[in-house]
Amino acid sequence: MIEFDNLTFEVYRFYEKMHEVARISCVSIGLPEGVFDDLSDDLTEDNDWSFVLKVVGLFEVCLAKLIIKEIGSELIYDNIVSLNLGGKSGKISLCKNLKLLNGERIKFLEALIVLRNYYAHDILNVGKTVFDYLEELKVNERRSWIDRICSINEVRKGLPSLGNEEKKRYIRNIIFCESVMLLNDIGKRMTNN
């Protein structure tokens, strides 16, 4: 269970509920129970590098399963799994073209890939936080990335008013919550087809 300092009981219960939604969604998708708990442990350890790479890996599998379920044939499993996540012929593009995910979820995944590439393509970024990544961007790029990573307008508006340490936690928690919402959407889609 994630422990947060200085949070009210209601906020703590919110994160408990988010974990419950993630667990149920992972089971609906056909993932091992507890897989999201392992990922969220990195959040409490201030290990953004590990968290981001693991979340992207999780969505690689989830999108492949979703596409295969939609197409209705396990025969192409190896073909779908081997596709990149992004790009014109990637899993995200297939989900978009098949209308499996809404625009907000597509934007989130695309922003997540940018962040994943920041970590995966330069080993010097291993110890950096998502906040460090944002600080390296130009102002317009930063706004654009935040708009894509966060689907809730009120949450985006609150970000500039926070101090740097609060922003670090806030951004991590945005990625956590958006990841759970995406898992929930995929889980629903997997059980409704």
Phi, psi and omega in degrees: 000139179284136176251130179240136178273147174059030175253148179287165179300322181297318180292319177301316178297324177301314180292326174299316180295319178299319177296320179297316178299317180298316179298312180298317180296316180299319178295318178299326181281339181097026178263159179298139178298137179092356182298322180287329176299319178299320180293316185290342174301326179295333178298318183285342182264011181054038181249076183296321180305306182295315181301311183296314180297321179290319179296317178297318177300319177300314181288333173304312181291315182300315181293322177300315179297319180296314180297315181297319178298317181293317180288328175084025180216120175286347183298333182258016182308308182299324179293316182291316181299326184280352177292149171296161176287314182256187179091171184298329181246023181271179183297321180295316178299318177298316179298321178295311182295326179274000180057043179273336180227149178282171184300323180296319180290323176297313179301316179302311181298320179295319177293323178296322178296319178300315179294318177302316180295324177302316180282318189284334186260003176211104183301337178292346180272359184306316183274000183274153178266169174299323177300318177301317177302312182297323180295334180280345181276156171290159185305313181295320178295320180297312179300316180298316180296316180296320178299325181280326185280338185237120183273350185256112186303318182297326179291316178299319182296330182284342185299313183298336185278355183269155172285168185300316180295320177294321179298321180301311179292318183300313181295316176303316182291328174299312180298319177301307184295317178296324177296318179295318179297320177293316176303318179298315178300316180294316179301315177299315182296321181293326183270343181271342182278000000 
